[in-house]
């Protein structure tokens, strides 16, 4: 199997199964008939930028990184609330706040100064000139599938 096909299989597997370790990922690939070794899978995990998120069971599992703020919001956020003139609070399931905050920070949103993540809550500071209400409305709109870029 070539690299592109193997990496596509890895992305599908981490979406469909709760895989916590590279050994589990190797075994899942082998179960599908792919001849792989752990060192190759380790390199694939790095190249794909897989992250670890907390599953509802509490176990850390592999997940594909979200692409952009809208996709990350749809994937991880459960609610968005304006807290003050420049502060927005985003709620996530337990263990997902850090992954979402990272996606928001990397997304380079022009109205976001920065984030601070706990286990299931993110504080988002709006830049000067942006109200919390405006930012909250935009972020909340992303929670509906198909909304946003």
LINJOZI-V953313 format. One record per residue. SS is DSSP state (alpha for helix, beta for strand, coil for the rest). OMEGA is omega in whole degrees, -180 to 180 (NA if undefined). Layout:
<<SS,OMEGA> <SS,OMEGA>>
This chain:
<<coil,179> <coil,-175> <alpha,-178> <alpha,179> <alpha,180> <alpha,-179> <alpha,175> <alpha,178> <alpha,179> <alpha,180> <alpha,178> <alpha,-179> <alpha,-178> <alpha,175> <alpha,-174> <alpha,-174> <coil,176> <coil,-178> <coil,-174> <coil,-174> <coil,176> <alpha,178> <alpha,177> <alpha,179> <alpha,177> <alpha,-178> <alpha,179> <alpha,177> <alpha,179> <alpha,178> <alpha,178> <coil,177> <coil,180> <coil,179> <coil,-177> <coil,174> <coil,-175> <alpha,-178> <alpha,177> <alpha,179> <alpha,177> <alpha,178> <alpha,178> <alpha,179> <alpha,179> <alpha,-179> <alpha,-180> <alpha,-179> <coil,180> <coil,179> <beta,174> <beta,176> <beta,-180> <beta,177> <coil,177> <coil,178> <coil,-177> <coil,-179> <coil,175> <beta,-178> <beta,177> <beta,174> <beta,175> <coil,178> <coil,176> <coil,-180> <coil,178> <alpha,-178> <alpha,180> <alpha,-180> <alpha,180> <alpha,178> <alpha,180> <alpha,-176> <alpha,-170> <alpha,-171> <beta,174> <beta,179> <beta,180> <beta,-177> <beta,173> <beta,-175> <coil,-179> <coil,-176> <coil,-178> <coil,-175> <beta,177> <beta,178> <beta,177> <beta,178> <beta,177> <beta,168> <coil,-180> <coil,176> <coil,-175> <coil,-175> <alpha,-177> <alpha,180> <alpha,179> <alpha,179> <alpha,178> <alpha,179> <alpha,179> <alpha,179> <alpha,-179> <alpha,-179> <alpha,177> <coil,-180> <coil,-175> <coil,-179> <coil,-177> <beta,178> <beta,-179> <beta,-179> <beta,173> <beta,-174> <beta,169> <coil,180> <coil,-177> <coil,-178> <beta,177> <beta,169> <beta,178> <beta,178> <beta,177> <beta,176> <coil,177> <coil,-179> <coil,177> <coil,178> <coil,177> <alpha,180> <alpha,178> <alpha,-179> <alpha,178> <alpha,-179> <alpha,179> <alpha,-178> <alpha,179> <alpha,179> <alpha,179> <coil,-178> <coil,177> <coil,180> <coil,176> <coil,-180> <coil,176> <coil,-177> <coil,NA>>
